[in-house]
Amino acid sequence: MRGAPASTSANLFRLLGFGVAGLAQALSMASPAGGKPLWWLQLLSLAALVWLLDGLRAQGAGWRRAGLHGWLFATAWLAGSFWWLFISMHTYGGLPAPLAAIAVLALAAGLGLYYAVAAAWFVVRGPTGRVTGALVFAALWTVAELVRGSWFTGLPWGAGGYAHVEGPLAALAPWVGVYGIGAAAALVVALAALRRAVRGLEFGVALSLMALVFALPQLVPTLGADVQGDKGATGRLDVALLQGNIPQDEKFIPGGGIETALRWYGEQLRDAKASLVVTPETALPLLPRQLPPGYLDAIQARYSQGQQAAIVGLPMSDTAGPGSYSNAVLGFQPQAAQPYIYSKHHLVPFGEFIPTGFRWFIDMMHIPLGDFARGGLAQAPFLWQGQRIAPNICYEDLFGDEIGANFKDEATAPTILLNVSNIAWFGDSVAIDQHLSISRMRALEFARPMVRATNTGATVVIDAQGRVTHELPRLTRGVLEASVEGRRGLTPYARWVAPFGLWPLWILALGTVAAAFVLGRRRPR
């Protein structure tokens, strides 16, 4: 009679353990106290997941039970990573609070299904050895991360590798990118956390794998002379990054945020002294035909001569119909016949395009400009003073493989990456810190500086080593003036991701799982 309550209690504690481990995974990307990534917490969280899953395996758990526990971990992790979507939907979109909360949880729960399948496969079909089990766990984890980052346009926000933008695994970024870092972290913690005896050769293999993950990037020259040192430098560029701090609930109000933005950004563009002046995403919150007469012409005339250029964020359109406008930046420089234009390629679901069947959901909110046209992949860079500047808008820098498409030819590869964003949609939340870690990871992967101009933060300059060298206080109105050193050359990651995308990781991860499955079926029972 006493066994059942004890069993129920143990199950509840186990479920709680999975949920707490998932929340720890969310906190590892940006600590609530200071916003710094916590690489050690990501490892501990993942180790807890492996240990708990291995316990289920020892109990003979089936597909449903194992999947449920993995799903709980992932749902807690993802909801804890992008909970701030509630702010955009409720505070600024006008969606009732209960519906906004349900929408965030539903999104996290849906994406968590990928990890549920991975967890169930590991528990039910995973090999028994420590080394083979660790390899299969790392492969399954990587497949789940890749699926989340690519299916249905992808939403890889909060991927485990971003916690390692600082720490010992950061050195892997120029080799294997953020997903490769996540795979390496999964392999290391699985080798340490699996509850399985090791003997002789297997023990040596496990230690060697762990040492290889941590030591190899430190021992082998990562980038080569073409990227490191003076040979990789392409000169310095003085920039002025504008941060208007226009409240999101005022941004599109005539006579309010619109007037403030047009006046302040117009003054800064007129008076700036830097070689390149950059505004945030949609800093001018009107289509060109809606701007005051002569406003855009004045900016073009200001930068039509002299030694200065400007990149200005605004929506662009030729006609008034839905889907006919784009989230864009215009580039102005002397002697240019036409302004440079970059149109956002990777659009935000629900914010910038409406998925099929979800018009009813969008109609419940009040989000302007909610159906953009998509720009092309690998658009031409903005050429200025010997630099090739590659813009990306808002969460486009979350997709390193798409940025990598610009690096197919070393002679035309960007020397500076530029992100323009408006994170005001998410208030004064950890989204600002998370997005900064994402930009830092892109700088590490490609060994390029990343310059960020945002509405509310983080407006920063990141060097080619992923370090923040200049930063403007968030939620303030101001101008960040800095000097940026451009870089040339290609990292190993750039060399393989440019022609092949993420397919090498897909093949390696799926091949590992398939090989383990085939060998397991052939093993005598």
HELIX and SHEET records of a PDB file:
HELIX    1   1 GLY A    3  MET A   29  1                                  27    
HELIX    2   2 TRP A   39  ALA A   58  1                                  20    
HELIX    3   3 TRP A   63  SER A   81  1                                  19    
HELIX    4   4 LEU A   85  PHE A   86  1                                   2    
HELIX    5   5 ILE A   87  TYR A   92  3                                   6    
HELIX    6   6 ALA A   97  ARG A  125  1                                  29    
HELIX    7   7 ARG A  130  SER A  150  1                                  21    
HELIX    8   8 TRP A  151  THR A  153  5                                   3    
HELIX    9   9 GLY A  160  VAL A  165  5                                   6    
HELIX   10  10 PRO A  168  LEU A  172  5                                   5    
HELIX   11  11 ALA A  173  ALA A  193  1                                  21    
HELIX   12  12 GLY A  200  LEU A  219  1                                  20    
HELIX   13  13 ASP A  230  GLY A  232  5                                   3    
HELIX   14  14 GLY A  257  ASP A  271  1                                  15    
HELIX   15  15 PRO A  288  GLN A  290  5                                   3    
HELIX   16  16 TYR A  295  ARG A  302  1                                   8    
HELIX   17  17 ARG A  359  ASP A  363  1                                   5    
HELIX   18  18 CYS A  394  LEU A  398  5                                   5    
HELIX   19  19 GLY A  400  GLY A  404  1                                   5    
HELIX   20  20 ALA A  405  PHE A  407  5                                   3    
HELIX   21  21 ILE A  423  PHE A  426  5                                   4    
HELIX   22  22 ALA A  431  PHE A  446  1                                  16    
HELIX   23  23 PRO A  492  PHE A  500  1                                   9    
HELIX   24  24 TRP A  503  ARG A  522  1                                  20    
SHEET    1   A 6 TYR A 340  SER A 343  0                                        
SHEET    2   A 6 TYR A 325  PHE A 332 -1                                        
SHEET    3   A 6 ALA A 309  SER A 317 -1                                        
SHEET    4   A 6 LEU A 276  VAL A 278  1                                        
SHEET    5   A 6 ALA A 233  GLN A 243  1                                        
SHEET    6   A 6 GLY A 478  ARG A 487 -1                                        
SHEET    1   B 6 PHE A 382  TRP A 384  0                                        
SHEET    2   B 6 GLN A 387  ILE A 393 -1                                        
SHEET    3   B 6 ILE A 416  SER A 421  1                                        
SHEET    4   B 6 MET A 450  THR A 454  1                                        
SHEET    5   B 6 VAL A 460  ILE A 462 -1                                        
SHEET    6   B 6 VAL A 468  GLU A 471 -1                                        
END                                                                             
